[in-house]
Amino acid sequence: MKQKALDEDMKEIKAYVIRQGKAEEISLYVADMTPDERKIVKAGCLINYNRARKNQ
């Protein structure tokens, strides 16, 4: 997932599952996140987020 996508609505994300050589479209979603949760995900993990905050 691109970081830019985290700034947008993620209530319906189109994805594809490949089964027996055929692509089947499915819908995924991500529950609402707080601004801090989005920052953590963008950083890659909580450790990276805290490390970046410490170095500021």
PDB file with SEQRES, HELIX, SHEET and CRYST1 records, atoms N, CA, C and O in Angstrom:
SEQRES   1 A   56  MET LYS GLN LYS ALA LEU ASP GLU ASP MET LYS GLU ILE          
SEQRES   2 A   56  LYS ALA TYR VAL ILE ARG GLN GLY LYS ALA GLU GLU ILE          
SEQRES   3 A   56  SER LEU TYR VAL ALA ASP MET THR PRO ASP GLU ARG LYS          
SEQRES   4 A   56  ILE VAL LYS ALA GLY CYS LEU ILE ASN TYR ASN ARG ALA          
SEQRES   5 A   56  ARG LYS ASN GLN                                              
HELIX    1 AA1 GLN A    3  ASP A    7  5                                   5    
HELIX    2 AA2 PRO A   35  ALA A   43  1                                   9    
HELIX    3 AA3 LEU A   46  LYS A   54  1                                   9    
SHEET    1 AA1 2 ILE A  13  ARG A  19  0                                        
SHEET    2 AA1 2 LYS A  22  LEU A  28 -1                                        
CRYST1    1.000    1.000    1.000  90.00  90.00  90.00 P 1           1          
ATOM      1  N   MET A   1       0.843  -1.171   0.000  1.00  0.00           N  
ATOM      2  CA  MET A   1       0.000   0.000   0.000  1.00  0.00           C  
ATOM      3  C   MET A   1       0.887   1.231   0.000  1.00  0.00           C  
ATOM      4  O   MET A   1       1.835   1.331   0.779  1.00  0.00           O  
ATOM      5  N   LYS A   2       0.572   2.153  -0.870  1.00  0.00           N  
ATOM      6  CA  LYS A   2       1.350   3.379  -0.916  1.00  0.00           C  
ATOM      7  C   LYS A   2       0.967   4.262   0.262  1.00  0.00           C  
ATOM      8  O   LYS A   2      -0.174   4.242   0.725  1.00  0.00           O  
ATOM      9  N   GLN A   3       1.936   5.037   0.740  1.00  0.00           N  
ATOM     10  CA  GLN A   3       1.667   5.921   1.865  1.00  0.00           C  
ATOM     11  C   GLN A   3       0.580   6.931   1.536  1.00  0.00           C  
ATOM     12  O   GLN A   3      -0.200   7.303   2.412  1.00  0.00           O  
ATOM     13  N   LYS A   4       0.516   7.381   0.286  1.00  0.00           N  
ATOM     14  CA  LYS A   4      -0.506   8.338  -0.127  1.00  0.00           C  
ATOM     15  C   LYS A   4      -1.907   7.771   0.110  1.00  0.00           C  
ATOM     16  O   LYS A   4      -2.822   8.511   0.471  1.00  0.00           O  
ATOM     17  N   ALA A   5      -2.072   6.497  -0.086  1.00  0.00           N  
ATOM     18  CA  ALA A   5      -3.378   5.866   0.101  1.00  0.00           C  
ATOM     19  C   ALA A   5      -3.863   5.985   1.538  1.00  0.00           C  
ATOM     20  O   ALA A   5      -5.068   5.975   1.786  1.00  0.00           O  
ATOM     21  N   LEU A   6      -2.942   6.097   2.483  1.00  0.00           N  
ATOM     22  CA  LEU A   6      -3.327   6.225   3.886  1.00  0.00           C  
ATOM     23  C   LEU A   6      -4.010   7.551   4.179  1.00  0.00           C  
ATOM     24  O   LEU A   6      -4.715   7.671   5.181  1.00  0.00           O  
ATOM     25  N   ASP A   7      -3.816   8.540   3.330  1.00  0.00           N  
ATOM     26  CA  ASP A   7      -4.452   9.841   3.515  1.00  0.00           C  
ATOM     27  C   ASP A   7      -5.871   9.865   2.957  1.00  0.00           C  
ATOM     28  O   ASP A   7      -6.619  10.809   3.209  1.00  0.00           O  
ATOM     29  N   GLU A   8      -6.241   8.850   2.213  1.00  0.00           N  
ATOM     30  CA  GLU A   8      -7.550   8.790   1.575  1.00  0.00           C  
ATOM     31  C   GLU A   8      -8.481   7.863   2.351  1.00  0.00           C  
ATOM     32  O   GLU A   8      -8.071   7.186   3.294  1.00  0.00           O  
ATOM     33  N   ASP A   9      -9.739   7.852   1.930  1.00  0.00           N  
ATOM     34  CA  ASP A   9     -10.731   6.962   2.513  1.00  0.00           C  
ATOM     35  C   ASP A   9     -10.396   5.520   2.136  1.00  0.00           C  
ATOM     36  O   ASP A   9     -10.181   5.214   0.963  1.00  0.00           O  
ATOM     37  N   MET A  10     -10.355   4.650   3.119  1.00  0.00           N  
ATOM     38  CA  MET A  10      -9.991   3.256   2.853  1.00  0.00           C  
ATOM     39  C   MET A  10     -11.142   2.312   3.164  1.00  0.00           C  
ATOM     40  O   MET A  10     -10.922   1.170   3.565  1.00  0.00           O  
ATOM     41  N   LYS A  11     -12.383   2.792   2.980  1.00  0.00           N  
ATOM     42  CA  LYS A  11     -13.542   1.962   3.276  1.00  0.00           C  
ATOM     43  C   LYS A  11     -13.806   0.916   2.206  1.00  0.00           C  
ATOM     44  O   LYS A  11     -14.452  -0.097   2.475  1.00  0.00           O  
ATOM     45  N   GLU A  12     -13.310   1.152   0.986  1.00  0.00           N  
ATOM     46  CA  GLU A  12     -13.446   0.140  -0.063  1.00  0.00           C  
ATOM     47  C   GLU A  12     -12.205   0.157  -0.938  1.00  0.00           C  
ATOM     48  O   GLU A  12     -11.955   1.110  -1.676  1.00  0.00           O  
ATOM     49  N   ILE A  13     -11.433  -0.917  -0.841  1.00  0.00           N  
ATOM     50  CA  ILE A  13     -10.194  -1.060  -1.596  1.00  0.00           C  
ATOM     51  C   ILE A  13     -10.369  -2.267  -2.512  1.00  0.00           C  
ATOM     52  O   ILE A  13     -10.605  -3.381  -2.045  1.00  0.00           O  
ATOM     53  N   LYS A  14     -10.255  -2.041  -3.798  1.00  0.00           N  
ATOM     54  CA  LYS A  14     -10.374  -3.154  -4.735  1.00  0.00           C  
ATOM     55  C   LYS A  14      -9.059  -3.919  -4.781  1.00  0.00           C  
ATOM     56  O   LYS A  14      -7.977  -3.336  -4.835  1.00  0.00           O  
ATOM     57  N   ALA A  15      -9.186  -5.236  -4.757  1.00  0.00           N  
ATOM     58  CA  ALA A  15      -8.015  -6.106  -4.820  1.00  0.00           C  
ATOM     59  C   ALA A  15      -8.383  -7.324  -5.668  1.00  0.00           C  
ATOM     60  O   ALA A  15      -9.548  -7.535  -6.006  1.00  0.00           O  
ATOM     61  N   TYR A  16      -7.384  -8.104  -5.998  1.00  0.00           N  
ATOM     62  CA  TYR A  16      -7.618  -9.275  -6.838  1.00  0.00           C  
ATOM     63  C   TYR A  16      -6.974 -10.499  -6.215  1.00  0.00           C  
ATOM     64  O   TYR A  16      -5.859 -10.444  -5.695  1.00  0.00           O  
ATOM     65  N   VAL A  17      -7.699 -11.600  -6.279  1.00  0.00           N  
ATOM     66  CA  VAL A  17      -7.197 -12.893  -5.826  1.00  0.00           C  
ATOM     67  C   VAL A  17      -7.037 -13.747  -7.079  1.00  0.00           C  
ATOM     68  O   VAL A  17      -7.944 -13.822  -7.908  1.00  0.00           O  
ATOM     69  N   ILE A  18      -5.891 -14.384  -7.209  1.00  0.00           N  
ATOM     70  CA  ILE A  18      -5.644 -15.261  -8.353  1.00  0.00           C  
ATOM     71  C   ILE A  18      -5.881 -16.697  -7.897  1.00  0.00           C  
ATOM     72  O   ILE A  18      -5.206 -17.200  -6.999  1.00  0.00           O  
ATOM     73  N   ARG A  19      -6.855 -17.345  -8.534  1.00  0.00           N  
ATOM     74  CA  ARG A  19      -7.175 -18.737  -8.211  1.00  0.00           C  
ATOM     75  C   ARG A  19      -7.236 -19.528  -9.505  1.00  0.00           C  
ATOM     76  O   ARG A  19      -7.981 -19.193 -10.426  1.00  0.00           O  
ATOM     77  N   GLN A  20      -6.465 -20.547  -9.554  1.00  0.00           N  
ATOM     78  CA  GLN A  20      -6.448 -21.438 -10.723  1.00  0.00           C  
ATOM     79  C   GLN A  20      -6.292 -20.638 -12.018  1.00  0.00           C  
ATOM     80  O   GLN A  20      -6.946 -20.917 -13.023  1.00  0.00           O  
ATOM     81  N   GLY A  21      -5.413 -19.643 -11.968  1.00  0.00           N  
ATOM     82  CA  GLY A  21      -5.100 -18.870 -13.155  1.00  0.00           C  
ATOM     83  C   GLY A  21      -6.108 -17.795 -13.525  1.00  0.00           C  
ATOM     84  O   GLY A  21      -5.961 -17.147 -14.561  1.00  0.00           O  
ATOM     85  N   LYS A  22      -7.123 -17.592 -12.705  1.00  0.00           N  
ATOM     86  CA  LYS A  22      -8.135 -16.580 -12.984  1.00  0.00           C  
ATOM     87  C   LYS A  22      -8.137 -15.533 -11.867  1.00  0.00           C  
ATOM     88  O   LYS A  22      -8.005 -15.865 -10.689  1.00  0.00           O  
ATOM     89  N   ALA A  23      -8.290 -14.260 -12.257  1.00  0.00           N  
ATOM     90  CA  ALA A  23      -8.343 -13.162 -11.296  1.00  0.00           C  
ATOM     91  C   ALA A  23      -9.785 -12.932 -10.859  1.00  0.00           C  
ATOM     92  O   ALA A  23     -10.692 -12.814 -11.683  1.00  0.00           O  
ATOM     93  N   GLU A  24      -9.973 -12.871  -9.558  1.00  0.00           N  
ATOM     94  CA  GLU A  24     -11.297 -12.593  -8.996  1.00  0.00           C  
ATOM     95  C   GLU A  24     -11.205 -11.305  -8.186  1.00  0.00           C  
ATOM     96  O   GLU A  24     -10.374 -11.199  -7.284  1.00  0.00           O  
ATOM     97  N   GLU A  25     -12.047 -10.331  -8.497  1.00  0.00           N  
ATOM     98  CA  GLU A  25     -12.020  -9.053  -7.783  1.00  0.00           C  
ATOM     99  C   GLU A  25     -12.706  -9.201  -6.432  1.00  0.00           C  
ATOM    100  O   GLU A  25     -13.777  -9.799  -6.330  1.00  0.00           O  
ATOM    101  N   ILE A  26     -12.084  -8.654  -5.406  1.00  0.00           N  
ATOM    102  CA  ILE A  26     -12.657  -8.633  -4.066  1.00  0.00           C  
ATOM    103  C   ILE A  26     -12.544  -7.211  -3.526  1.00  0.00           C  
ATOM    104  O   ILE A  26     -11.779  -6.402  -4.050  1.00  0.00           O  
ATOM    105  N   SER A  27     -13.296  -6.915  -2.491  1.00  0.00           N  
ATOM    106  CA  SER A  27     -13.227  -5.616  -1.834  1.00  0.00           C  
ATOM    107  C   SER A  27     -12.663  -5.796  -0.436  1.00  0.00           C  
ATOM    108  O   SER A  27     -13.074  -6.686   0.308  1.00  0.00           O  
ATOM    109  N   LEU A  28     -11.725  -4.942  -0.096  1.00  0.00           N  
ATOM    110  CA  LEU A  28     -11.129  -4.922   1.236  1.00  0.00           C  
ATOM    111  C   LEU A  28     -11.426  -3.577   1.873  1.00  0.00           C  
ATOM    112  O   LEU A  28     -11.831  -2.634   1.192  1.00  0.00           O  
ATOM    113  N   TYR A  29     -11.226  -3.489   3.174  1.00  0.00           N  
ATOM    114  CA  TYR A  29     -11.376  -2.204   3.835  1.00  0.00           C  
ATOM    115  C   TYR A  29     -10.434  -2.136   5.028  1.00  0.00           C  
ATOM    116  O   TYR A  29      -9.980  -3.158   5.543  1.00  0.00           O  
ATOM    117  N   VAL A  30     -10.156  -0.928   5.448  1.00  0.00           N  
ATOM    118  CA  VAL A  30      -9.374  -0.695   6.659  1.00  0.00           C  
ATOM    119  C   VAL A  30     -10.248   0.140   7.575  1.00  0.00           C  
ATOM    120  O   VAL A  30     -10.790   1.163   7.159  1.00  0.00           O  
ATOM    121  N   ALA A  31     -10.386  -0.292   8.816  1.00  0.00           N  
ATOM    122  CA  ALA A  31     -11.190   0.452   9.781  1.00  0.00           C  
ATOM    123  C   ALA A  31     -10.608   1.844   9.975  1.00  0.00           C  
ATOM    124  O   ALA A  31      -9.426   2.076   9.723  1.00  0.00           O  
ATOM    125  N   ASP A  32     -11.445   2.763  10.422  1.00  0.00           N  
ATOM    126  CA  ASP A  32     -10.981   4.125  10.661  1.00  0.00           C  
ATOM    127  C   ASP A  32      -9.781   4.125  11.600  1.00  0.00           C  
ATOM    128  O   ASP A  32      -9.734   3.374  12.574  1.00  0.00           O  
ATOM    129  N   MET A  33      -8.813   4.983  11.288  1.00  0.00           N  
ATOM    130  CA  MET A  33      -7.612   5.121  12.111  1.00  0.00           C  
ATOM    131  C   MET A  33      -7.489   6.561  12.580  1.00  0.00           C  
ATOM    132  O   MET A  33      -7.920   7.492  11.899  1.00  0.00           O  
ATOM    133  N   THR A  34      -6.897   6.729  13.745  1.00  0.00           N  
ATOM    134  CA  THR A  34      -6.622   8.067  14.241  1.00  0.00           C  
ATOM    135  C   THR A  34      -5.440   8.637  13.455  1.00  0.00           C  
ATOM    136  O   THR A  34      -4.712   7.885  12.807  1.00  0.00           O  
ATOM    137  N   PRO A  35      -5.244   9.944  13.506  1.00  0.00           N  
ATOM    138  CA  PRO A  35      -4.077  10.530  12.830  1.00  0.00           C  
ATOM    139  C   PRO A  35      -2.756   9.920  13.313  1.00  0.00           C  
ATOM    140  O   PRO A  35      -1.849   9.706  12.508  1.00  0.00           O  
ATOM    141  N   ASP A  36      -2.637   9.639  14.606  1.00  0.00           N  
ATOM    142  CA  ASP A  36      -1.404   9.025  15.118  1.00  0.00           C  
ATOM    143  C   ASP A  36      -1.218   7.609  14.583  1.00  0.00           C  
ATOM    144  O   ASP A  36      -0.096   7.212  14.265  1.00  0.00           O  
ATOM    145  N   GLU A  37      -2.297   6.848  14.480  1.00  0.00           N  
ATOM    146  CA  GLU A  37      -2.202   5.489  13.922  1.00  0.00           C  
ATOM    147  C   GLU A  37      -1.749   5.539  12.466  1.00  0.00           C  
ATOM    148  O   GLU A  37      -0.952   4.705  12.036  1.00  0.00           O  
ATOM    149  N   ARG A  38      -2.244   6.498  11.715  1.00  0.00           N  
ATOM    150  CA  ARG A  38      -1.827   6.644  10.322  1.00  0.00           C  
ATOM    151  C   ARG A  38      -0.331   6.967  10.233  1.00  0.00           C  
ATOM    152  O   ARG A  38       0.365   6.442   9.364  1.00  0.00           O  
ATOM    153  N   LYS A  39       0.160   7.824  11.124  1.00  0.00           N  
ATOM    154  CA  LYS A  39       1.586   8.164  11.145  1.00  0.00           C  
ATOM    155  C   LYS A  39       2.435   6.931  11.445  1.00  0.00           C  
ATOM    156  O   LYS A  39       3.491   6.737  10.844  1.00  0.00           O  
ATOM    157  N   ILE A  40       1.971   6.105  12.373  1.00  0.00           N  
ATOM    158  CA  ILE A  40       2.703   4.881  12.739  1.00  0.00           C  
ATOM    159  C   ILE A  40       2.775   3.932  11.547  1.00  0.00           C  
ATOM    160  O   ILE A  40       3.835   3.383  11.248  1.00  0.00           O  
ATOM    161  N   VAL A  41       1.649   3.742  10.868  1.00  0.00           N  
ATOM    162  CA  VAL A  41       1.620   2.845   9.704  1.00  0.00           C  
ATOM    163  C   VAL A  41       2.517   3.396   8.601  1.00  0.00           C  
ATOM    164  O   VAL A  41       3.240   2.636   7.958  1.00  0.00           O  
ATOM    165  N   LYS A  42       2.479   4.713   8.373  1.00  0.00           N  
ATOM    166  CA  LYS A  42       3.331   5.325   7.352  1.00  0.00           C  
ATOM    167  C   LYS A  42       4.809   5.133   7.673  1.00  0.00           C  
ATOM    168  O   LYS A  42       5.629   4.969   6.770  1.00  0.00           O  
ATOM    169  N   ALA A  43       5.149   5.154   8.966  1.00  0.00           N  
ATOM    170  CA  ALA A  43       6.540   4.967   9.377  1.00  0.00           C  
ATOM    171  C   ALA A  43       6.985   3.510   9.215  1.00  0.00           C  
ATOM    172  O   ALA A  43       8.183   3.230   9.210  1.00  0.00           O  
ATOM    173  N   GLY A  44       6.052   2.601   9.085  1.00  0.00           N  
ATOM    174  CA  GLY A  44       6.388   1.187   8.905  1.00  0.00           C  
ATOM    175  C   GLY A  44       6.121   0.354  10.140  1.00  0.00           C  
ATOM    176  O   GLY A  44       5.780  -0.824  10.035  1.00  0.00           O  
ATOM    177  N   CYS A  45       6.274   0.953  11.307  1.00  0.00           N  
ATOM    178  CA  CYS A  45       5.995   0.265  12.562  1.00  0.00           C  
ATOM    179  C   CYS A  45       6.157   1.265  13.714  1.00  0.00           C  
ATOM    180  O   CYS A  45       6.657   2.373  13.525  1.00  0.00           O  
ATOM    181  N   LEU A  46       5.731   0.856  14.886  1.00  0.00           N  
ATOM    182  CA  LEU A  46       5.803   1.733  16.055  1.00  0.00           C  
ATOM    183  C   LEU A  46       7.245   2.067  16.425  1.00  0.00           C  
ATOM    184  O   LEU A  46       7.525   3.186  16.854  1.00  0.00           O  
ATOM    185  N   ILE A  47       8.158   1.117  16.265  1.00  0.00           N  
ATOM    186  CA  ILE A  47       9.570   1.370  16.579  1.00  0.00           C  
ATOM    187  C   ILE A  47      10.119   2.467  15.678  1.00  0.00           C  
ATOM    188  O   ILE A  47      10.776   3.388  16.164  1.00  0.00           O  
ATOM    189  N   ASN A  48       9.864   2.389  14.376  1.00  0.00           N  
ATOM    190  CA  ASN A  48      10.337   3.430  13.452  1.00  0.00           C  
ATOM    191  C   ASN A  48       9.714   4.779  13.781  1.00  0.00           C  
ATOM    192  O   ASN A  48      10.391   5.806  13.729  1.00  0.00           O  
ATOM    193  N   TYR A  49       8.438   4.784  14.115  1.00  0.00           N  
ATOM    194  CA  TYR A  49       7.734   6.024  14.470  1.00  0.00           C  
ATOM    195  C   TYR A  49       8.380   6.670  15.695  1.00  0.00           C  
ATOM    196  O   TYR A  49       8.662   7.869  15.699  1.00  0.00           O  
ATOM    197  N   ASN A  50       8.610   5.866  16.731  1.00  0.00           N  
ATOM    198  CA  ASN A  50       9.233   6.406  17.952  1.00  0.00           C  
ATOM    199  C   ASN A  50      10.664   6.853  17.709  1.00  0.00           C  
ATOM    200  O   ASN A  50      11.093   7.864  18.265  1.00  0.00           O  
ATOM    201  N   ARG A  51      11.405   6.131  16.901  1.00  0.00           N  
ATOM    202  CA  ARG A  51      12.778   6.514  16.578  1.00  0.00           C  
ATOM    203  C   ARG A  51      12.805   7.858  15.868  1.00  0.00           C  
ATOM    204  O   ARG A  51      13.644   8.704  16.179  1.00  0.00           O  
ATOM    205  N   ALA A  52      11.901   8.069  14.919  1.00  0.00           N  
ATOM    206  CA  ALA A  52      11.826   9.328  14.189  1.00  0.00           C  
ATOM    207  C   ALA A  52      11.450  10.480  15.115  1.00  0.00           C  
ATOM    208  O   ALA A  52      11.972  11.587  14.979  1.00  0.00           O  
ATOM    209  N   ARG A  53      10.551  10.222  16.048  1.00  0.00           N  
ATOM    210  CA  ARG A  53      10.155  11.272  17.006  1.00  0.00           C  
ATOM    211  C   ARG A  53      11.311  11.629  17.924  1.00  0.00           C  
ATOM    212  O   ARG A  53      11.508  12.794  18.267  1.00  0.00           O  
ATOM    213  N   LYS A  54      12.068  10.621  18.317  1.00  0.00           N  
ATOM    214  CA  LYS A  54      13.211  10.854  19.219  1.00  0.00           C  
ATOM    215  C   LYS A  54      14.276  11.699  18.536  1.00  0.00           C  
ATOM    216  O   LYS A  54      14.908  12.533  19.184  1.00  0.00           O  
ATOM    217  N   ASN A  55      14.485  11.499  17.239  1.00  0.00           N  
ATOM    218  CA  ASN A  55      15.531  12.198  16.501  1.00  0.00           C  
ATOM    219  C   ASN A  55      15.125  13.600  16.045  1.00  0.00           C  
ATOM    220  O   ASN A  55      15.921  14.297  15.414  1.00  0.00           O  
ATOM    221  N   GLN A  56      13.923  14.013  16.350  1.00  0.00           N  
ATOM    222  CA  GLN A  56      13.473  15.362  15.934  1.00  0.00           C  
ATOM    223  C   GLN A  56      13.984  16.426  16.868  1.00  0.00           C  
ATOM    224  O   GLN A  56      13.703  17.608  16.669  1.00  0.00           O  
TER     225      GLN A  56                                                      
END                                                                             
